[in-house]
Each structure stands twice: as C-alpha cells, then as structure tokens.
Amino acid sequence: MGARKSIHAGKAKLEIGVNSLQKQCCSYTLPPLSLIISNTLPMAIGRFCVKHNNLLGRNEMLDVSWHKGLHDSDLLIAFRRPLPLHVGQPCLTLQHETSPEVGIHGIPTHKFSRSASGDVRSSKFSIGFDYMDESSSSSNWSSRTGVNLKHIHFMNDCGRSISRDLDGFPVSFSGDSSDNIIVFKQESKYERITNDRFSYLSLQMEQGIPFHTNLLTFNRLKLVASRGLKLGPTFFSTRVTGGSIVGSIAPHLAFVIGGPDSVRGYGDGAVGSGQSCLISRSELIFPLNKRSEGVFFLDCGSDLRSSHRVPGNPGMRKGKPGSGFGIGCGIRLKYKLAYLTVDCVMNAFRQRMIYFGINMA
C-alpha cells in the first residue's frame, strides 16, 4: 500500500516514501458506502527519512524523519551517541508536530463512531535530552530518563491563533494562545517473551517543573500492563491502561479515550477526556490456516467520572458518554511482505465499523 525508495551514500541512508495508510490503521463506518470512499483520500501521507550512523566519526547516529498528512505533520531530529550497554545511551531530540485537537475538542458524530473537528489545532515544539538504560541479557528491565522543554501553540482550522474554543472556554493553562512546559520524564519497562506467553509492564511519570509561575505544575502517571498466554491452539491477551494527573491541568494534558488504539468502535476521544482513565483491551486469537488467524475482542474504557476536573469540561460540553465498549471480531492475514488486519466492531450504541490495517515486513 505504499512506495519507498532508499539511497545509500557512504554510511548515510535516505528514505523517501509515500504511504496510503496513516498510522498503520484507518477506520470506516458502515453504512453508507459514499462516506467510505470520500474518507480514503485524506489517508495519503508522505514520509521522508535520513539516517547517518557515523556523523562525526565516532559512531554517532543522526535520525531525521518527517511525516506529512493532509491535516497533520511531524518532524523529528534525533542525535545519539552510542556508549557501552552498562553506561546507557544519551539522545538529543528536537520535534515539531501540528495536528487537530480532535481527541479533546472533537465533536462526536454518527453515534460516537467519529469525531469531527472542533476548530482547535495545536503546534507543538519540543527540545529535550533523554538517557536510555537498555535491559541487559540478565535483566528484563529498562528505563528512560529525560527533560523536555515544550512550547504548545493553539490555532483554529484556518491557522489563526486562538486562546478559546468555539464555546468561549480557554484552550490553554495560561489563558493565552500558548503554553510553555518543562517536563521531567521517567519511564521503567519490563518485558519478557517466551514461546507460549509474554508479559509487559510500563510505568511512566511526567513531572511539570515550575521554574516560572506561568509554567504548569503537575504529575502525570500512566501505567500499562499486558499479558498474553497460549491456550491450546488459541492465544489470549489482555492489556490494561490506567492514568491520572495530580496538580495543575490544561485541556491538552487530559487523557483521551476512544479510537483505534484505545476503545475500538469510537472516534478519537469520543468516549471521553478526563483527568483519569482506565482502558482494557482483550483478544482471543485462533488459527484458521497457515496464513490466517481469526480474533474475537472486547475493548472497554472510562474516564472514571473525572471529565469535570478538566478545565472547561470539554467532554461534557461535547456530549461524550464518559464510558463505553466495543465488541467485535476480525481476521489476520500473514504474507511475506505485509501483515493485514480487518476488524469489524460494534460500539455501545450499536454503530458498526470496519478497521483496515497493514504492517509492512
């Protein structure tokens, strides 16, 4: 579903690609068919990537990637200096991304299966330093520590700076058209994979550092736990995500519930947006033949009745239910060059959707 060209010059690598799927997943609502066709055009995106593995002659790694969609873009520059495994790996990153704030300010439509634009977009620039301690052969734990300076600017769909949404509520903590944040990040991960099971645990903590009165002071915690187990010819897996924010909170920091990576059957953020969240995703995969598998799944999510703690309460104003579930089945097709997925799901309002996905090998 895409094309990519690679050019090697010395130890530098240039990749240029055009993909027909955004974020490896797109969704369509059934029916009508005309809406399905019209929604395929915005999925075309471009990708540009440059990699250099010996920038200064000491095995330094430079990665430059740019993803451009119809309504969003993401530019990332990362410079890494390899060190021995027991020392860790420092990394300097610069990132600029623009995207619609659909998850927070979007308007649910079609029985909450989609999220229309709420005329709020964000432009985020960040510069940071990360230090990664990879897991060794004798340990399944790894950690990452970093500090980031973020500048978040808000505008409407026409590109004009705004400080309030369509209902007149502030979109930032400062009350102006932008927020500045200094964030200390810490993440610890545990991963273990065997032939018949896997375990995954991630604890993420973000602490807003108040060097100035206009900077946000908050602590954002997020826990992700996943477990998979082989049961005869089938494989059962479940993943639970929970999070909460303590301290100052801006709308753009709220947890977004709903979407293909959250609760399937809902648009991005159409379930809710709150100060806290709890999301579970369970799947039972069973073989059909050598190249295909079937799957039954159930997704559930809730904002734990915390939407009113988000300034302006955008979840309640947009009519989001605050909790929801999606249940469905699908098929997985394995090929040498790609892994295809097709899922059919129904949400709590009996709205049906089909998700198509492709992962290139």
Buried (B, 14 or more C-beta within 10 A) or exposed (E): EBEEEEEEEEEBBBBBBBBEBBBBBBBBBBEEEEEEEEBEEEBBBBBBBBBBBEBEEEEBBBBBBBBBBEEBBBBBBBBBBEEEEEEBBBBEBBBBBBBBBBBBBBBBEBBBBBBBBBBBBBBBBBBBEBBBBEBEEEEBBBBBBBBBBBBBBBBBEEEEEBBBBEEEBBBBBBEBBBBBBBBBBEBBBBBEEEEEBBBBBBBBBBBBBBEEEEBBBBBBBBBBBBBBEBEEEBBBBBBBBBBBBEEBBBBBBBBBBBBBBBBBBBBBBBBBBBBBBBBBBBBBBBEEEEEEBBBBBBBBBBBBEBBEBBBBBBBBBBEBBBBBBBBBBBBBBEEEEEBBBBBBBBBBBEBBBBBBBBEEE
